[in-house]
Amino acid sequence: MLNEAAPAKFFYSALRRMLRPLVKALISHGVVFPAVVELLREVYIEVARDEFTVEGKQQTLSRINLMTGVTRREIRRLLDQPEVADAPPPALSLGARIMTVWLGDADYLEKDGEPMPLPLTAPGDRPSLDRLVASVSKDVRARAVLDEWLRLGIVDMSGYVVRLKKSAFIPEEGYEEKIYYFGRNLRDHIATGVHNLEGKTPPLIDRAVYYDCLSMSSLEQLRQFARDEGIACMLHVNAKARELADRDQAAGGDLPGRMTLGIYYFEEEEGEDGQR
């Protein structure tokens, strides 16, 4: 018979492994332990309030206290604070929407599905960066978008033609953008694991390929191979999602759903983080 303490032991072990790289990032960014404790206390209260309600009953301070172990006084203090919106930076939000059109709209794709190089302007309805930006927002100039993309290192220019670099998926600059995606992508990946751990149906895809005992030369080959295949998969899924989103918006009605498909690649010397 399984010991009742075993599930908690296994979960704590998994939690410790998951927290190690996060704590490394926290220390690297100067986030001290007391600040994390305060933030964790806030999130505990928010999740207990929002995710563990009982139908037909109002969520009470006593019940939140029971689930979280946070004192009623602290719960009341934190619930009285204004909530911080979890929204992308404004520039990122617009840039991401424009990039989605470039990667998924047939008007801006080559026959092989790759994003086509775009001139800054073009006569009539011919594809151009100016037309691309205007299709998403008429409140911003294409030149401003281009300057930001050049700063981030996600496009390059030859004459008056703009080409999307494959490194667009990993910006070379733009700390604010990196931090936003860091939080959003890890949140969705963890939420996928929690969904499956709780046995909810249908299960969501969460698979990984892993090998050890590889040479550094093999890792270099695998890194580039995984990058190329991953980007090809993202472009393919993006095109399908764009097609379905256009269809749904044309049909109108309630559109509450969202999705995320993530691809990551990791390598290290075995045992580098102190664990296998």
ABEGO torsion letter per residue (X at the ends): XBBAAAAAAAAAAAAAAAAAAAAAAAAAAGBBAAAAAAAAAAAAAAAAAAAABBBGBBBBAAAAAAAAGBBAAAAAAAAABBBBBBBBBAAAAAAAAAAAAAAABAAABBAAGBBBBBBABBBEABBBAAAAAAAABAABBAAAAAAAAAAAGABBBBEABBBBBAAAABBABGAAAAAAAAAAAAAAAAAAAAAAAAGBOBBBBBBBBBBBGBBAAAAAAAAAAAAAAAAAAAAAAAAAAAAAAAAAAAAEEBBABBBBBBBBBBBBBBGAAGBX
